[in-house]
Amino acid sequence: MKTQKKFKSKWGFLLTSVGSAVGMANVWGFPYKVSSNGGGSFLIYYLLFIALFSYVGLSAEYAIGRRAETGTLGAYEYAFRSNKMHGLGKFIGYLPLLGSICISIGYAVIISYILKSLVDSFTGTLMTVDTLAWFQSFALEGFKVLPYHFIVVLITLLTCITGAHSIEKANKVMMPLFFVLFVFLAIRVALLPNALEGYKFIFTPNPAELTDPTTIVNAMGQAFFSLSITGSGMIVCGAYLSKEEDIVSGAKQTAIFDTIAAFVAALVMIPALFAFHQDQVGGPDLLFVILPKILQEIQGGQIFAIVLFVAVLFGGISSLQNMYEVVCESILHRHPKLSRKLVLLMIGLVSFIPGIFMEDIVHWGPWMDLISIYIIPLGATLGAISWFWILKKDELLDEINTGIGGKKPYGNTWYALGKYLYVPLSILLCLIALIFKIAF
């Protein structure tokens, strides 16, 4: 089976990039951050940071991937070689790459919870149980989601089987359905009594929160990591992008769709919590305890439960897919004689076997915090520094301006925003994560 090295269309690239970005950070992270940071006040800063980070940070990751024509390891090697630091460049990319494979271990477990929830929605079991007791029955005990866990890893690996081609095909199905299904849910939630109070809360700025540094930092962290600018994942999307495409335009479109996904999730979660007088919560409790409880009380709740977990399953698999592919591509870059299927099998085993022993939340929760606090921020910061302080300016700008057609070329202003604003902000986020033990 032939491996496809490039996306066949910009639409395929865009949906794949959005699929990488859209995940649990959108579904249960964004609504909680909005609700716990002053609603509209948080949104103002979030949109500002999304605009900045996509314009320079995401664009740079796409650019280095396309410039080097390869993913994480090759991209760092290329950047450091451009500044005559070839030896260091051969090894520096392993940290962000380690973040991808490590986060995939816990992420696959989370998606196995989602698949179990979907199955129990289909059978009707979820509509009759005490949702807290139901969640604890598999979240607090090991080996309770093992079959679902295996299926999730297998399906995700199959979407990577021929590289860009199979990834593109999978995301052309999963991502449109993700948006359609969440819009469907949002319409149903809008019909609930008292949902209007939720909308008012989301879009009304709280003056006190506007000057709160915590709100600003949380918005910055959510925007940064929601776009999956981790110094690894988005590089491979750029590597598969045609030279005829406008990188900055693609980054802006990725940010727009990622933001829409986050907003639609918030328009489902927050008004539903207001309608049923539930506490504003995030994380697993929101998705596996509170929302199922609400769905039990809604007419046609079983249908909406199925819709919810299908949508979240697609979002989760599309993100996990990117974690696997970035590792696979880097291994094949260093060892081109290896079979892609063999490499994917090895990645699946590395992701699945340790995950078997952390299927309960007591284990995967701390594991995900460990990776999210230490490895991911360090990798993201390393990437930002590499693209704007190590890679030659002329090379980065040349790639950014490839495919823009008759548009005015990006120049010193774009580069200065990256070097003197984006990089310091990424370093700041990294320091905050490390010092205060915050998983954004």
C-alpha positions in Angstrom: 0.0 0.0 0.0 1.6 3.3 -1.1 2.3 6.0 1.4 1.0 9.4 0.4 3.5 12.2 1.3 1.3 15.2 0.7 -2.3 16.2 1.3 -4.3 16.2 -1.9 -6.2 19.4 -1.1 -6.1 22.4 1.1 -9.4 21.3 2.5 -7.8 18.0 3.6 -4.8 19.9 5.2 -7.2 22.3 7.0 -9.5 19.6 8.4 -6.5 17.5 9.5 -4.9 20.6 11.2 -8.3 21.4 12.9 -8.6 17.7 13.9 -5.2 17.9 15.6 -6.2 21.1 17.4 -9.8 20.1 18.4 -9.9 17.8 21.4 -10.6 17.7 25.1 -9.2 21.2 25.5 -12.2 22.4 23.4 -14.8 20.0 24.8 -14.3 20.1 28.5 -11.4 22.6 28.9 -12.7 25.7 27.1 -16.2 25.8 28.7 -14.8 25.4 32.2 -12.2 28.1 31.6 -14.9 30.5 30.3 -17.2 29.8 33.3 -14.4 30.1 35.9 -12.8 33.2 34.5 -15.6 35.7 34.1 -17.3 34.6 30.9 -17.0 37.4 28.4 -13.8 38.8 30.1 -12.0 35.6 29.3 -13.3 35.5 25.7 -11.8 39.0 25.0 -8.3 37.9 25.9 -8.7 34.4 24.4 -9.6 35.8 21.0 -6.6 38.2 21.1 -4.2 35.5 21.9 -5.7 33.1 19.4 -5.2 35.8 16.7 -1.6 36.3 17.7 -0.6 32.7 18.2 -2.1 31.5 15.0 -0.7 34.4 12.9 2.9 33.8 14.0 3.3 30.7 16.1 1.1 28.2 14.1 2.3 29.7 10.8 5.9 29.2 11.8 5.3 25.5 12.7 3.6 24.9 9.4 6.5 26.7 7.6 9.3 24.8 9.2 7.6 21.5 8.4 7.1 22.5 4.8 10.6 23.9 4.5 12.3 20.8 5.9 9.7 18.6 4.1 9.6 16.4 7.2 8.2 16.4 10.8 9.6 17.0 14.2 13.1 15.5 14.2 13.9 16.6 10.7 12.5 20.1 11.3 14.7 20.8 14.3 17.7 19.4 12.5 17.0 21.7 9.6 16.6 24.8 11.8 19.8 24.2 13.8 21.8 23.3 10.7 20.8 26.6 9.1 22.7 28.2 12.0 25.6 25.8 11.8 24.5 23.8 14.9 23.9 20.5 13.1 25.0 18.3 16.0 22.6 19.8 18.5 19.8 19.8 16.0 19.9 16.0 15.6 18.8 15.6 19.2 16.9 18.7 20.3 13.6 17.5 18.7 13.3 14.4 20.8 11.8 16.4 23.8 8.7 17.7 22.0 8.4 14.3 20.2 8.5 12.6 23.6 5.7 14.8 24.6 3.6 13.6 21.7 4.0 9.9 22.5 3.6 10.3 26.3 0.5 12.4 26.0 -1.0 9.8 23.6 -0.8 7.1 26.4 -3.3 9.0 28.6 -5.3 10.4 25.8 -6.1 7.0 24.4 -7.5 6.1 27.9 -9.7 9.2 27.9 -11.1 8.3 24.4 -11.7 4.7 25.7 -14.0 6.3 28.3 -15.8 8.1 25.5 -16.3 5.0 23.5 -17.7 3.1 26.5 -20.0 6.1 27.1 -21.1 5.9 23.5 -21.8 2.1 23.7 -23.8 2.6 26.9 -25.8 5.4 25.3 -26.7 3.0 22.4 -27.8 0.3 24.8 -29.7 2.7 27.0 -27.7 1.8 30.1 -26.5 5.4 30.5 -30.1 6.6 30.7 -31.0 4.7 33.8 -27.9 4.7 36.0 -26.7 6.9 38.8 -24.1 8.7 36.6 -21.6 9.2 39.4 -21.7 5.6 40.4 -21.6 4.5 36.8 -18.5 6.7 36.1 -16.7 5.5 39.2 -17.4 1.9 38.3 -14.8 2.1 35.5 -12.8 5.3 36.3 -11.7 4.2 39.8 -10.8 0.6 38.9 -8.2 -0.8 36.6 -8.8 -2.9 33.4 -12.5 -1.9 33.1 -12.2 -0.3 29.7 -9.6 -2.6 28.2 -11.6 -3.7 25.1 -12.6 -0.1 24.3 -9.0 1.0 24.8 -7.8 -1.5 22.3 -10.4 -0.6 19.7 -9.5 3.2 20.1 -5.8 2.5 19.5 -6.5 0.2 16.6 -8.9 2.5 14.8 -6.5 5.5 15.2 -3.6 3.5 13.8 -5.7 2.5 10.8 -6.3 6.1 10.0 -2.6 6.6 9.7 -1.9 3.5 7.6 -1.0 5.3 4.3 0.2 8.6 5.8 -1.3 11.9 4.5 -3.8 10.1 2.3 -5.6 8.0 4.9 -5.3 10.8 7.5 -6.9 13.3 5.1 -9.7 10.9 4.2 -10.5 10.2 7.9 -10.6 13.8 8.8 -12.8 14.7 5.8 -15.4 12.5 7.5 -14.8 13.1 11.2 -14.4 16.8 11.4 -17.4 17.9 9.4 -19.5 15.5 11.5 -18.0 16.8 14.7 -19.2 20.3 13.9 -22.6 19.2 12.6 -23.3 17.1 15.6 -22.2 19.8 18.1 -24.4 22.4 16.3 -27.3 19.9 16.6 -26.7 19.7 20.3 -26.4 23.4 20.7 -29.8 23.9 19.0 -31.4 21.4 21.4 -29.8 23.1 24.4 -31.0 26.5 23.2 -34.6 25.2 23.7 -34.0 24.4 27.4 -35.6 26.7 30.0 -33.1 29.2 31.5 -30.6 28.5 28.7 -30.6 32.3 28.0 -28.8 32.9 31.4 -26.0 30.7 30.2 -25.6 32.8 27.0 -25.6 36.0 29.0 -22.9 34.7 31.2 -20.7 33.6 28.3 -20.8 36.8 26.4 -21.0 39.4 29.2 -17.6 40.7 30.4 -17.0 41.0 34.1 -15.1 44.2 34.7 -13.3 42.8 37.7 -12.1 39.8 35.7 -10.7 42.1 32.9 -7.9 43.3 35.2 -7.3 40.0 36.9 -3.9 38.5 35.8 -5.3 35.0 36.3 -7.9 35.5 33.6 -5.3 36.8 31.2 -2.9 33.9 31.9 -5.6 31.3 31.6 -6.8 32.8 28.3 -3.3 32.8 27.0 -2.6 29.2 28.0 -5.9 28.0 26.6 -5.3 29.7 23.3 -1.8 28.5 23.0 -2.4 24.8 23.7 -5.8 24.7 22.0 -4.0 25.4 18.7 -1.7 22.5 19.4 1.4 24.6 19.0 3.6 22.2 20.9 6.7 22.2 18.8 5.8 18.9 17.3 2.2 18.1 16.2 1.6 20.9 13.7 5.0 20.5 12.0 4.0 17.3 10.3 0.8 19.0 8.9 3.1 21.6 7.4 5.4 18.9 6.0 2.4 17.4 4.1 1.3 20.8 2.7 1.7 21.8 -0.9 4.1 24.6 -1.8 1.2 26.3 -3.6 -0.7 27.0 -0.4 -0.6 30.2 1.7 0.6 29.1 5.1 -0.5 32.2 7.1 -4.0 31.9 5.5 -4.1 28.3 6.5 -3.1 29.1 10.0 -5.8 31.7 10.3 -8.4 29.3 9.0 -7.3 26.6 11.4 -7.6 29.0 14.3 -11.1 30.1 13.1 -12.4 26.5 13.0 -10.7 25.6 16.3 -12.3 28.6 17.9 -15.7 27.8 16.5 -15.4 24.3 17.9 -14.6 25.7 21.3 -17.5 28.1 21.2 -20.0 25.5 20.1 -18.9 23.3 22.9 -19.3 26.1 25.3 -22.8 26.8 23.9 -23.7 23.2 24.6 -22.1 22.8 28.1 -22.6 26.1 29.9 -26.3 26.8 29.1 -27.1 23.2 29.9 -25.5 23.6 33.3 -27.5 26.8 33.9 -30.7 25.2 32.7 -30.4 22.4 35.2 -28.8 24.5 38.0 -25.6 22.5 38.0 -22.3 23.7 39.2 -20.0 25.0 36.5 -17.4 22.2 36.2 -14.9 20.9 33.7 -12.9 17.8 32.9 -14.2 14.3 33.3 -16.9 15.2 35.8 -18.5 17.4 33.2 -18.5 14.9 30.3 -19.1 11.7 32.2 -21.2 12.7 35.2 -23.0 16.0 34.9 -23.9 15.9 31.2 -25.3 12.3 31.2 -27.3 13.3 34.3 -28.8 16.3 32.4 -29.4 14.1 29.3 -31.5 11.7 31.4 -33.9 14.5 32.1 -34.3 15.7 28.5 -36.9 14.3 26.2 -35.0 12.2 23.6 -32.0 12.3 25.9 -30.7 8.9 24.6 -30.4 10.3 21.0 -28.6 13.4 22.2 -26.2 11.3 24.3 -25.3 9.2 21.2 -24.8 12.4 19.2 -22.6 13.9 22.0 -20.3 11.0 22.4 -20.0 10.3 18.6 -18.9 14.0 18.2 -16.4 13.9 21.1 -15.1 10.5 19.9 -14.3 12.0 16.5 -12.6 15.0 18.1 -10.5 12.7 20.3 -9.5 10.3 17.6 -8.4 13.1 15.3 -6.1 14.5 18.0 -4.7 11.1 18.9 -4.1 10.4 15.2 -1.8 13.4 15.0 0.1 12.3 18.1 0.8 8.9 16.4 1.6 10.3 13.0 4.2 12.8 14.2 6.1 10.0 15.9 5.7 7.7 12.9 6.9 10.3 10.5 10.0 11.1 12.5 11.0 7.5 12.9 10.6 6.9 9.2 12.6 10.1 8.5 15.5 8.7 10.5 15.0 5.1 9.4 13.5 5.2 5.9 13.9 1.5 5.2 11.5 0.6 8.0 7.9 -0.4 7.0 5.3 2.2 8.0 3.0 -0.6 9.2 5.8 -1.9 11.5 6.5 1.5 12.9 2.8 2.1 13.5 2.5 -1.2 15.3 5.4 -0.3 17.5 3.8 3.1 18.3 0.5 1.4 19.1 2.2 -0.9 21.5 4.2 1.9 23.2 1.0 3.8 23.6 -1.3 0.9 24.5 0.7 -1.3 26.9 1.6 1.4 29.5 -1.9 2.8 29.2 -3.4 -0.6 30.3 -1.9 0.0 33.7 -3.3 3.5 34.0 -6.9 3.0 32.8 -8.2 4.3 36.2 -8.3 8.0 36.7 -6.0 7.7 39.8 -3.2 6.8 37.4 -3.9 8.6 34.1 -4.9 11.9 35.8 -1.5 12.5 37.4 0.3 11.1 34.3 -1.5 13.7 32.0 -0.7 16.4 34.5 3.0 15.4 34.6 3.2 15.6 30.8 1.1 18.7 30.5 3.0 20.7 33.2 6.6 19.7 32.3 7.2 18.1 28.9 4.6 19.8 26.6 5.4 23.5 27.7 9.1 22.8 27.4 8.6 21.4 24.0 6.4 24.3 22.9 8.9 26.8 24.1 11.8 25.0 22.5 9.9 25.1 19.2 9.2 28.8 19.4 12.9 29.6 20.1 14.1 27.3 17.4 11.9 28.9 14.6 12.5 32.5 15.6 16.0 32.6 17.2 17.8 29.6 15.6 16.4 29.2 12.1 17.7 31.8 9.7 15.3 34.7 9.3 15.5 34.7 5.5 14.6 31.0 5.3 11.6 31.3 7.5 10.3 34.4 5.7 10.9 32.8 2.3 8.8 29.8 3.3 6.1 31.9 4.8 5.9 33.9 1.5 5.8 30.8 -0.7 2.3 30.3 -2.1 0.9 33.7 -1.2 0.3 34.7 -4.9 0.0 38.4 -5.4 -0.4 39.3 -1.7 2.0 41.7 0.0 4.9 39.6 1.4 5.2 39.1 5.1 8.3 40.8 6.4 9.9 42.5 9.4 6.6 43.1 11.3 5.5 39.5 11.1 8.9 38.3 12.1 9.2 40.8 15.0 5.9 39.7 16.4 7.1 36.2 16.5 10.6 36.8 17.8 9.9 39.6 20.4 6.3 38.8 21.4 5.3 35.2 20.7 8.6 33.7 21.9 8.6 35.7 25.3 4.9 34.7 25.8 5.7 31.1 25.2 8.6 31.2 27.7 6.3 33.0 30.2 3.7 30.3 29.9 6.3 27.6 30.3 7.7 29.2 33.5 4.2 29.6 34.9 3.4 26.0 34.2 6.7 24.8 35.8 6.7 27.1 38.8 3.0 26.9 39.7 2.4 23.3 38.5 -0.4 24.4 36.2 -1.6 22.1 33.3 -3.1 24.6 30.8 
